[in-house]
């Protein structure tokens, strides 16, 4: 039978409450029996879903979660690489089998984004996150013998995950971290604790089904700022991987541990008169409206040259955007901005229909994005709004567009996009922006491998420089040299 969103929410609420009450009674959870997921229904019954949300990897406090993860890591050291591959294949399989539940739970709990877009995001994380294949060894031979370089695990990794991409980040980080031989303790955003418990449980089911140790992934039933701070300082944590806003990144950087930090971005998209305006408009609307603009890489402001402005605006409206006039824009500012000119968190990640209803606009269901003509200093342009409301800024030429894009990106070095047929313009902007992701003539999501080539990542470490993180970033390099021997030439 199918389970409604409300039933799923009630079930997970009960499970998490039980976990919090019972976790203190045991330091680790009993291992579940292994088995194949091939015959599991994609639409579980209520009782099956309750079982799937079981107790695997969830603890009442960070210290217990760290101890269990350390034990799992010590056991995992004896697991051969070929078995790691089977574990990762099982993770992909069980997460695909539970894709609808992952998407529904995230929307129901966080209130952010769209169900249909979360299906796409989770599938992207499941299918395009690199595994063990990312860790190929290197060999050097010469007159002086043979040197082998291989990647070894750090140990127990502490991972702090956001509410915007909760299950996607856990799946993506989880695959990369266990591919590298590590275990991981997740401290999710408090507003995404239930979906995070659910995702961690699924990952542990997959590990156990292929003979891996229980509690390779752990988390806490009630994550808080304090639990995150404790995780950052815990002696068993060898590496911190932080995906979140400036405050949590700043705190992690002061921990004294090695940190991989994914911070915020404010990605601009530049469009000039040489671009295919209809294609640019379709891709801006599709990408900027995806999951209601809460994805860090998607377009946050449109900068268009004077020669392209009229044509681009017309194409955007045809592609599913709605334009606000001056009076409507001023009314909207009072809704989605605080008195300090910052985004009102109550409207982050909400559908454009819900947002515009607050100013008396009845928007058809097929509209996904609002555009507002503004100046460069408007809060909609300066701030990362995380809403399907984009400023439309007209400038005189491509040189001014690139300069403004650089200013509004604000040194995050995260993501930028250009739509142009002029090679010189594309080259100049790429050099100027120096962003981790730079997309030419495509949607920003193409930089994550969605509609573009390459792997995906949901931890894009611009502040610490790793870029799109994969398994190799969650390992340390080891070199072994045999001097004078074993070269066969």
LOVEX-879973 format. One record per residue (C-alpha): x, y, z; residue number from 1. Coordinates in steps of 0.1 Angstrom, whole numbers, always signed. Example, Ala and Ser with C-alpha at 12.3 -4.5 7.8 and 13.67 -1.06 7.14 Angstrom:
<recs>
+-------+-------+-------+-----+
|     X |     Y |     Z | pos |
+-------+-------+-------+-----+
|  +123 |   -45 |   +78 |   1 |
|  +137 |   -11 |   +71 |   2 |
+-------+-------+-------+-----+
</recs>
This chain:
<recs>
+-------+-------+-------+-----+
|     X |     Y |     Z | pos |
+-------+-------+-------+-----+
|    +0 |    +0 |    +0 |   1 |
|   +11 |   +36 |    -5 |   2 |
|   +19 |   +57 |   +24 |   3 |
|    +9 |   +94 |   +26 |   4 |
|   +33 |  +122 |   +35 |   5 |
|   +15 |  +127 |   +68 |   6 |
|   +19 |   +90 |   +77 |   7 |
|   +56 |   +90 |   +68 |   8 |
|   +61 |  +121 |   +90 |   9 |
|   +43 |  +105 |  +119 |  10 |
|   +62 |   +73 |  +116 |  11 |
|   +96 |   +90 |  +115 |  12 |
|   +86 |  +113 |  +144 |  13 |
|   +78 |   +82 |  +165 |  14 |
|  +110 |   +64 |  +154 |  15 |
|  +132 |   +94 |  +163 |  16 |
|  +115 |   +99 |  +196 |  17 |
|  +121 |   +62 |  +204 |  18 |
|  +158 |   +65 |  +194 |  19 |
|  +163 |   +94 |  +217 |  20 |
|  +147 |   +76 |  +246 |  21 |
|  +164 |   +43 |  +240 |  22 |
|  +199 |   +52 |  +227 |  23 |
|  +214 |   +58 |  +261 |  24 |
|  +208 |   +22 |  +271 |  25 |
|  +234 |    +9 |  +247 |  26 |
|  +266 |   +22 |  +232 |  27 |
|  +260 |    +5 |  +199 |  28 |
|  +232 |   -10 |  +180 |  29 |
|  +227 |   -47 |  +172 |  30 |
|  +237 |   -56 |  +137 |  31 |
|  +208 |   -62 |  +113 |  32 |
|  +206 |   -93 |   +92 |  33 |
|  +220 |   -89 |   +57 |  34 |
|  +200 |   -94 |   +26 |  35 |
|  +192 |   -82 |    -9 |  36 |
|  +172 |   -51 |   -16 |  37 |
|  +162 |   -63 |   -51 |  38 |
|  +128 |   -75 |   -40 |  39 |
|  +119 |   -46 |   -18 |  40 |
|   +89 |   -25 |   -29 |  41 |
|   +95 |   +11 |   -39 |  42 |
|   +63 |   +20 |   -21 |  43 |
|   +66 |    +4 |   +13 |  44 |
|   +37 |    -3 |   +37 |  45 |
|   +36 |   +16 |   +69 |  46 |
|   +50 |   -13 |   +89 |  47 |
|   +79 |   -18 |   +65 |  48 |
|   +87 |   +19 |   +65 |  49 |
|   +88 |   +19 |  +103 |  50 |
|  +112 |   -10 |  +102 |  51 |
|  +134 |    +8 |   +76 |  52 |
|  +137 |   +37 |   +99 |  53 |
|  +151 |   +14 |  +125 |  54 |
|  +179 |   +22 |  +150 |  55 |
|  +210 |   +16 |  +129 |  56 |
|  +236 |   +42 |  +136 |  57 |
|  +215 |   +67 |  +156 |  58 |
|  +226 |   +76 |  +192 |  59 |
|  +214 |   +99 |  +219 |  60 |
|  +247 |  +119 |  +220 |  61 |
|  +277 |  +126 |  +199 |  62 |
|  +302 |  +109 |  +222 |  63 |
|  +284 |   +76 |  +218 |  64 |
|  +281 |   +81 |  +180 |  65 |
|  +319 |   +88 |  +178 |  66 |
|  +328 |   +57 |  +199 |  67 |
|  +306 |   +35 |  +177 |  68 |
|  +320 |   +50 |  +145 |  69 |
|  +355 |   +44 |  +158 |  70 |
|  +348 |    +8 |  +165 |  71 |
|  +333 |    +5 |  +130 |  72 |
|  +364 |   +21 |  +114 |  73 |
|  +387 |    -4 |  +132 |  74 |
|  +366 |   -33 |  +119 |  75 |
|  +364 |   -17 |   +84 |  76 |
|  +401 |   -17 |   +80 |  77 |
|  +399 |   -55 |   +74 |  78 |
|  +373 |   -51 |   +47 |  79 |
|  +390 |   -55 |   +12 |  80 |
|  +386 |   -30 |   -15 |  81 |
|  +365 |   -53 |   -36 |  82 |
|  +340 |   -55 |    -7 |  83 |
|  +339 |   -17 |    -4 |  84 |
|  +328 |   -17 |   -41 |  85 |
|  +299 |   -40 |   -32 |  86 |
|  +290 |   -19 |    -2 |  87 |
|  +288 |   +12 |   -24 |  88 |
|  +268 |    -6 |   -50 |  89 |
|  +243 |   -17 |   -23 |  90 |
|  +241 |   +20 |   -10 |  91 |
|  +232 |   +31 |   -45 |  92 |
|  +206 |    +4 |   -48 |  93 |
|  +188 |    +9 |   -15 |  94 |
|  +188 |   +47 |   -19 |  95 |
|  +173 |   +44 |   -54 |  96 |
|  +147 |   +19 |   -40 |  97 |
|  +137 |   +46 |   -14 |  98 |
|  +140 |   +76 |   -36 |  99 |
|  +103 |   +87 |   -32 | 100 |
|  +105 |   +85 |    +6 | 101 |
|  +138 |  +105 |    +7 | 102 |
|  +122 |  +133 |   -13 | 103 |
|   +89 |  +133 |    +5 | 104 |
|  +104 |  +133 |   +40 | 105 |
|  +128 |  +162 |   +31 | 106 |
|   +99 |  +184 |   +19 | 107 |
|   +76 |  +174 |   +48 | 108 |
|  +102 |  +180 |   +75 | 109 |
|  +122 |  +211 |   +63 | 110 |
|   +94 |  +228 |   +43 | 111 |
|  +120 |  +236 |   +17 | 112 |
|  +119 |  +230 |   -20 | 113 |
|   +99 |  +208 |   -43 | 114 |
|   +93 |  +170 |   -42 | 115 |
|  +100 |  +165 |   -80 | 116 |
|  +133 |  +184 |   -78 | 117 |
|  +144 |  +165 |   -47 | 118 |
|  +139 |  +133 |   -67 | 119 |
|  +163 |  +146 |   -93 | 120 |
|  +189 |  +158 |   -67 | 121 |
|  +189 |  +125 |   -48 | 122 |
|  +192 |  +105 |   -79 | 123 |
|  +221 |  +127 |   -90 | 124 |
|  +239 |  +121 |   -57 | 125 |
|  +232 |   +83 |   -58 | 126 |
|  +243 |   +77 |   -94 | 127 |
|  +271 |  +103 |  -100 | 128 |
|  +291 |  +104 |   -68 | 129 |
|  +324 |   +87 |   -74 | 130 |
|  +334 |   +56 |   -54 | 131 |
|  +365 |   +35 |   -51 | 132 |
|  +374 |   +42 |   -87 | 133 |
|  +384 |   +77 |   -76 | 134 |
|  +413 |   +63 |   -56 | 135 |
|  +436 |   +48 |   -83 | 136 |
|  +472 |   +43 |   -70 | 137 |
|  +503 |   +58 |   -87 | 138 |
|  +536 |   +40 |   -94 | 139 |
|  +569 |   +56 |  -103 | 140 |
|  +598 |   +35 |  -116 | 141 |
|  +633 |   +44 |  -127 | 142 |
|  +670 |   +36 |  -121 | 143 |
|  +665 |   +40 |   -84 | 144 |
|  +637 |   +14 |   -80 | 145 |
|  +600 |   +15 |   -74 | 146 |
|  +578 |   +40 |   -55 | 147 |
|  +541 |   +34 |   -49 | 148 |
|  +516 |   +60 |   -38 | 149 |
|  +482 |   +51 |   -24 | 150 |
|  +454 |   +68 |    -6 | 151 |
|  +446 |   +58 |   +30 | 152 |
|  +417 |   +67 |   +52 | 153 |
|  +418 |   +94 |   +78 | 154 |
|  +397 |   +74 |  +102 | 155 |
|  +365 |   +88 |  +118 | 156 |
|  +352 |  +118 |   +99 | 157 |
|  +329 |  +144 |  +114 | 158 |
|  +304 |  +157 |   +88 | 159 |
|  +281 |  +186 |   +94 | 160 |
|  +252 |  +187 |   +69 | 161 |
|  +227 |  +213 |   +58 | 162 |
|  +189 |  +214 |   +57 | 163 |
|  +189 |  +225 |   +20 | 164 |
|  +203 |  +192 |    +7 | 165 |
|  +201 |  +169 |   +37 | 166 |
|  +199 |  +133 |   +23 | 167 |
|  +218 |  +143 |    -8 | 168 |
|  +248 |  +155 |   +12 | 169 |
|  +247 |  +124 |   +35 | 170 |
|  +245 |  +101 |    +5 | 171 |
|  +272 |  +119 |   -15 | 172 |
|  +296 |  +123 |   +15 | 173 |
|  +288 |   +88 |   +27 | 174 |
|  +297 |   +71 |    -6 | 175 |
|  +330 |   +91 |    -9 | 176 |
|  +340 |   +86 |   +28 | 177 |
|  +335 |   +48 |   +30 | 178 |
|  +351 |   +45 |    -5 | 179 |
|  +382 |   +59 |   +11 | 180 |
|  +380 |   +34 |   +40 | 181 |
|  +366 |   +58 |   +67 | 182 |
|  +336 |   +58 |   +90 | 183 |
|  +316 |   +90 |   +95 | 184 |
|  +296 |  +108 |  +122 | 185 |
|  +269 |  +131 |  +108 | 186 |
|  +256 |  +161 |  +127 | 187 |
|  +227 |  +172 |  +105 | 188 |
|  +210 |  +206 |  +106 | 189 |
|  +183 |  +204 |  +134 | 190 |
|  +155 |  +211 |  +110 | 191 |
|  +165 |  +180 |   +89 | 192 |
|  +171 |  +155 |  +117 | 193 |
|  +144 |  +130 |  +108 | 194 |
|  +153 |  +128 |   +71 | 195 |
|  +189 |  +125 |   +82 | 196 |
|  +182 |   +96 |  +106 | 197 |
|  +163 |   +79 |   +78 | 198 |
|  +191 |   +83 |   +53 | 199 |
|  +218 |   +71 |   +78 | 200 |
|  +197 |   +40 |   +85 | 201 |
|  +194 |   +32 |   +48 | 202 |
|  +232 |   +35 |   +44 | 203 |
|  +239 |   +12 |   +73 | 204 |
|  +214 |   -13 |   +60 | 205 |
|  +234 |   -14 |   +28 | 206 |
|  +268 |   -18 |   +46 | 207 |
|  +255 |   -47 |   +67 | 208 |
|  +239 |   -64 |   +37 | 209 |
|  +274 |   -68 |   +22 | 210 |
|  +291 |   -79 |   +53 | 211 |
|  +304 |   -45 |   +65 | 212 |
|  +304 |   -35 |  +102 | 213 |
|  +274 |   -19 |  +118 | 214 |
|  +276 |   +18 |  +126 | 215 |
|  +299 |   +27 |   +98 | 216 |
|  +276 |   +57 |   +96 | 217 |
|  +263 |   +73 |  +128 | 218 |
|  +243 |  +103 |  +138 | 219 |
|  +224 |  +118 |  +168 | 220 |
|  +187 |  +117 |  +173 | 221 |
|  +186 |  +154 |  +184 | 222 |
|  +214 |  +174 |  +167 | 223 |
|  +221 |  +209 |  +180 | 224 |
|  +246 |  +236 |  +177 | 225 |
|  +262 |  +223 |  +208 | 226 |
|  +265 |  +187 |  +194 | 227 |
|  +281 |  +201 |  +163 | 228 |
|  +306 |  +221 |  +184 | 229 |
|  +314 |  +189 |  +205 | 230 |
|  +319 |  +169 |  +173 | 231 |
|  +344 |  +195 |  +160 | 232 |
|  +365 |  +190 |  +192 | 233 |
|  +360 |  +153 |  +197 | 234 |
|  +394 |  +135 |  +200 | 235 |
|  +383 |  +106 |  +178 | 236 |
|  +375 |  +129 |  +148 | 237 |
|  +404 |  +131 |  +124 | 238 |
|  +388 |  +152 |   +97 | 239 |
|  +359 |  +177 |   +96 | 240 |
|  +338 |  +181 |   +65 | 241 |
|  +314 |  +210 |   +69 | 242 |
|  +286 |  +220 |   +45 | 243 |
|  +268 |  +251 |   +57 | 244 |
|  +268 |  +288 |   +61 | 245 |
|  +296 |  +312 |   +71 | 246 |
|  +291 |  +308 |  +109 | 247 |
|  +295 |  +270 |  +110 | 248 |
|  +324 |  +272 |   +86 | 249 |
|  +341 |  +298 |  +107 | 250 |
|  +337 |  +278 |  +139 | 251 |
|  +350 |  +246 |  +122 | 252 |
|  +381 |  +265 |  +110 | 253 |
|  +389 |  +274 |  +146 | 254 |
|  +387 |  +238 |  +158 | 255 |
|  +424 |  +230 |  +153 | 256 |
|  +415 |  +200 |  +130 | 257 |
|  +419 |  +195 |   +93 | 258 |
|  +388 |  +210 |   +77 | 259 |
|  +371 |  +207 |   +43 | 260 |
|  +346 |  +235 |   +42 | 261 |
|  +318 |  +242 |   +18 | 262 |
|  +306 |  +277 |   +23 | 263 |
|  +279 |  +299 |    +6 | 264 |
|  +278 |  +313 |   -29 | 265 |
|  +259 |  +340 |   -48 | 266 |
|  +262 |  +328 |   -84 | 267 |
|  +257 |  +353 |  -111 | 268 |
|  +246 |  +345 |  -147 | 269 |
|  +257 |  +369 |  -174 | 270 |
|  +239 |  +370 |  -208 | 271 |
|  +251 |  +391 |  -237 | 272 |
|  +236 |  +400 |  -271 | 273 |
|  +254 |  +372 |  -289 | 274 |
|  +237 |  +344 |  -268 | 275 |
|  +209 |  +321 |  -279 | 276 |
|  +184 |  +340 |  -258 | 277 |
|  +157 |  +314 |  -259 | 278 |
|  +180 |  +287 |  -248 | 279 |
|  +196 |  +309 |  -221 | 280 |
|  +161 |  +317 |  -207 | 281 |
|  +150 |  +281 |  -206 | 282 |
|  +181 |  +270 |  -188 | 283 |
|  +180 |  +299 |  -163 | 284 |
|  +144 |  +292 |  -154 | 285 |
|  +150 |  +255 |  -151 | 286 |
|  +181 |  +258 |  -130 | 287 |
|  +174 |  +289 |  -108 | 288 |
|  +139 |  +275 |   -99 | 289 |
|  +152 |  +240 |   -91 | 290 |
|  +142 |  +231 |   -56 | 291 |
|  +131 |  +268 |   -52 | 292 |
|  +167 |  +281 |   -55 | 293 |
|  +181 |  +266 |   -23 | 294 |
|  +209 |  +248 |   -42 | 295 |
|  +241 |  +267 |   -36 | 296 |
|  +253 |  +265 |   -73 | 297 |
|  +222 |  +277 |   -91 | 298 |
|  +218 |  +312 |  -105 | 299 |
|  +210 |  +339 |   -80 | 300 |
|  +211 |  +370 |  -101 | 301 |
|  +207 |  +378 |  -138 | 302 |
|  +231 |  +403 |  -154 | 303 |
|  +222 |  +412 |  -190 | 304 |
|  +238 |  +436 |  -215 | 305 |
|  +216 |  +464 |  -229 | 306 |
|  +215 |  +448 |  -263 | 307 |
|  +201 |  +415 |  -250 | 308 |
|  +178 |  +428 |  -222 | 309 |
|  +145 |  +430 |  -241 | 310 |
|  +149 |  +397 |  -259 | 311 |
|  +160 |  +379 |  -227 | 312 |
|  +132 |  +392 |  -206 | 313 |
|  +106 |  +381 |  -233 | 314 |
|  +122 |  +347 |  -235 | 315 |
|  +122 |  +343 |  -197 | 316 |
|   +85 |  +350 |  -195 | 317 |
|   +79 |  +324 |  -222 | 318 |
|  +100 |  +299 |  -204 | 319 |
|   +80 |  +300 |  -172 | 320 |
|   +91 |  +331 |  -153 | 321 |
|   +68 |  +359 |  -141 | 322 |
|   +78 |  +396 |  -139 | 323 |
|   +70 |  +419 |  -111 | 324 |
|   +64 |  +456 |  -117 | 325 |
|   +78 |  +483 |   -95 | 326 |
|   +49 |  +485 |   -70 | 327 |
|   +47 |  +447 |   -67 | 328 |
|   +85 |  +446 |   -62 | 329 |
|   +83 |  +471 |   -33 | 330 |
|   +54 |  +451 |   -17 | 331 |
|   +75 |  +419 |   -21 | 332 |
|  +105 |  +435 |    -4 | 333 |
|   +84 |  +439 |   +28 | 334 |
|   +76 |  +402 |   +27 | 335 |
|  +108 |  +385 |   +19 | 336 |
|  +133 |  +409 |   +35 | 337 |
|  +138 |  +417 |   +71 | 338 |
|  +142 |  +452 |   +85 | 339 |
|  +180 |  +448 |   +80 | 340 |
|  +175 |  +440 |   +43 | 341 |
|  +184 |  +403 |   +48 | 342 |
|  +164 |  +373 |   +35 | 343 |
|  +134 |  +365 |   +56 | 344 |
|  +140 |  +328 |   +65 | 345 |
|  +102 |  +322 |   +66 | 346 |
|  +102 |  +323 |   +28 | 347 |
|  +135 |  +305 |   +20 | 348 |
|  +128 |  +276 |    -4 | 349 |
|   +91 |  +283 |    -8 | 350 |
|   +72 |  +280 |   -41 | 351 |
|   +68 |  +312 |   -60 | 352 |
|   +30 |  +308 |   -58 | 353 |
|   +31 |  +309 |   -20 | 354 |
|   +55 |  +339 |   -20 | 355 |
|   +36 |  +360 |   -44 | 356 |
|    +2 |  +352 |   -28 | 357 |
|   +14 |  +374 |    +0 | 358 |
|   +12 |  +404 |   -22 | 359 |
|   -21 |  +395 |   -38 | 360 |
|    -7 |  +378 |   -70 | 361 |
|   -24 |  +346 |   -82 | 362 |
|    +3 |  +328 |  -101 | 363 |
|    -4 |  +298 |  -124 | 364 |
|   +10 |  +265 |  -112 | 365 |
|   +33 |  +262 |  -142 | 366 |
|   +53 |  +293 |  -132 | 367 |
|   +84 |  +286 |  -112 | 368 |
|  +104 |  +318 |  -110 | 369 |
|   +99 |  +355 |  -105 | 370 |
|  +121 |  +382 |  -120 | 371 |
|  +124 |  +417 |  -106 | 372 |
|  +143 |  +445 |  -125 | 373 |
|  +166 |  +461 |   -99 | 374 |
|  +199 |  +479 |   -96 | 375 |
|  +231 |  +463 |   -87 | 376 |
|  +229 |  +474 |   -50 | 377 |
|  +195 |  +460 |   -43 | 378 |
|  +194 |  +433 |   -15 | 379 |
|  +180 |  +408 |   -40 | 380 |
|  +213 |  +411 |   -58 | 381 |
|  +237 |  +415 |   -29 | 382 |
|  +223 |  +387 |    -7 | 383 |
|  +220 |  +350 |   -14 | 384 |
|  +182 |  +349 |   -11 | 385 |
|  +176 |  +311 |   -16 | 386 |
|  +142 |  +318 |   -31 | 387 |
|  +128 |  +316 |   -66 | 388 |
|  +130 |  +354 |   -69 | 389 |
|  +159 |  +367 |   -91 | 390 |
|  +170 |  +403 |   -98 | 391 |
|  +172 |  +413 |  -135 | 392 |
|  +200 |  +438 |  -138 | 393 |
|  +207 |  +456 |  -171 | 394 |
|  +242 |  +470 |  -178 | 395 |
|  +257 |  +487 |  -208 | 396 |
|  +280 |  +460 |  -222 | 397 |
|  +298 |  +427 |  -215 | 398 |
|  +327 |  +444 |  -197 | 399 |
|  +304 |  +460 |  -172 | 400 |
|  +285 |  +427 |  -169 | 401 |
|  +316 |  +408 |  -160 | 402 |
|  +328 |  +434 |  -135 | 403 |
|  +294 |  +434 |  -118 | 404 |
|  +292 |  +396 |  -117 | 405 |
|  +326 |  +396 |  -100 | 406 |
|  +314 |  +421 |   -74 | 407 |
|  +281 |  +404 |   -66 | 408 |
|  +298 |  +370 |   -63 | 409 |
|  +316 |  +386 |   -34 | 410 |
|  +348 |  +366 |   -34 | 411 |
|  +330 |  +333 |   -26 | 412 |
|  +348 |  +318 |   -57 | 413 |
|  +319 |  +293 |   -59 | 414 |
|  +299 |  +293 |   -92 | 415 |
|  +293 |  +316 |  -121 | 416 |
|  +276 |  +312 |  -155 | 417 |
|  +277 |  +330 |  -189 | 418 |
|  +255 |  +327 |  -220 | 419 |
|  +275 |  +340 |  -250 | 420 |
|  +288 |  +330 |  -284 | 421 |
|  +318 |  +353 |  -280 | 422 |
|  +348 |  +332 |  -271 | 423 |
|  +367 |  +363 |  -258 | 424 |
|  +339 |  +372 |  -235 | 425 |
|  +337 |  +336 |  -221 | 426 |
|  +374 |  +335 |  -216 | 427 |
|  +376 |  +369 |  -199 | 428 |
|  +348 |  +361 |  -175 | 429 |
|  +362 |  +327 |  -166 | 430 |
|  +396 |  +342 |  -158 | 431 |
|  +381 |  +371 |  -138 | 432 |
|  +356 |  +350 |  -117 | 433 |
|  +381 |  +323 |  -107 | 434 |
|  +352 |  +302 |   -94 | 435 |
|  +352 |  +266 |   -85 | 436 |
|  +324 |  +260 |  -111 | 437 |
|  +322 |  +280 |  -143 | 438 |
|  +295 |  +271 |  -168 | 439 |
|  +293 |  +283 |  -204 | 440 |
|  +260 |  +282 |  -223 | 441 |
|  +243 |  +259 |  -199 | 442 |
|  +225 |  +258 |  -166 | 443 |
|  +245 |  +262 |  -135 | 444 |
|  +234 |  +227 |  -125 | 445 |
|  +254 |  +214 |  -154 | 446 |
|  +285 |  +221 |  -132 | 447 |
|  +272 |  +194 |  -108 | 448 |
|  +269 |  +169 |  -136 | 449 |
|  +232 |  +175 |  -141 | 450 |
|  +230 |  +181 |  -178 | 451 |
|  +267 |  +184 |  -180 | 452 |
|  +296 |  +159 |  -181 | 453 |
|  +315 |  +148 |  -150 | 454 |
|  +308 |  +136 |  -115 | 455 |
|  +287 |  +153 |   -88 | 456 |
|  +293 |  +166 |   -53 | 457 |
|  +271 |  +182 |   -27 | 458 |
|  +300 |  +195 |    -7 | 459 |
|  +317 |  +222 |   -28 | 460 |
|  +347 |  +233 |    -8 | 461 |
|  +355 |  +268 |   -21 | 462 |
|  +367 |  +282 |   +12 | 463 |
|  +393 |  +255 |   +17 | 464 |
|  +401 |  +250 |   -19 | 465 |
|  +392 |  +213 |   -26 | 466 |
|  +364 |  +222 |   -50 | 467 |
|  +340 |  +195 |   -58 | 468 |
|  +349 |  +169 |   -31 | 469 |
|  +351 |  +132 |   -38 | 470 |
|  +366 |  +101 |   -22 | 471 |
|  +402 |  +113 |   -28 | 472 |
|  +397 |  +144 |    -6 | 473 |
|  +386 |  +122 |   +23 | 474 |
|  +419 |  +103 |   +23 | 475 |
|  +456 |  +110 |   +30 | 476 |
|  +485 |  +102 |    +7 | 477 |
|  +509 |   +74 |   +17 | 478 |
|  +542 |   +67 |    -2 | 479 |
|  +562 |   +34 |    -1 | 480 |
|  +596 |   +33 |   -18 | 481 |
|  +617 |    +3 |   -26 | 482 |
|  +651 |   +17 |   -34 | 483 |
|  +671 |    +0 |   -62 | 484 |
|  +647 |   -29 |   -69 | 485 |
|  +615 |   -41 |   -87 | 486 |
|  +618 |   -20 |  -118 | 487 |
|  +613 |   -45 |  -147 | 488 |
|  +629 |   -26 |  -176 | 489 |
+-------+-------+-------+-----+
</recs>
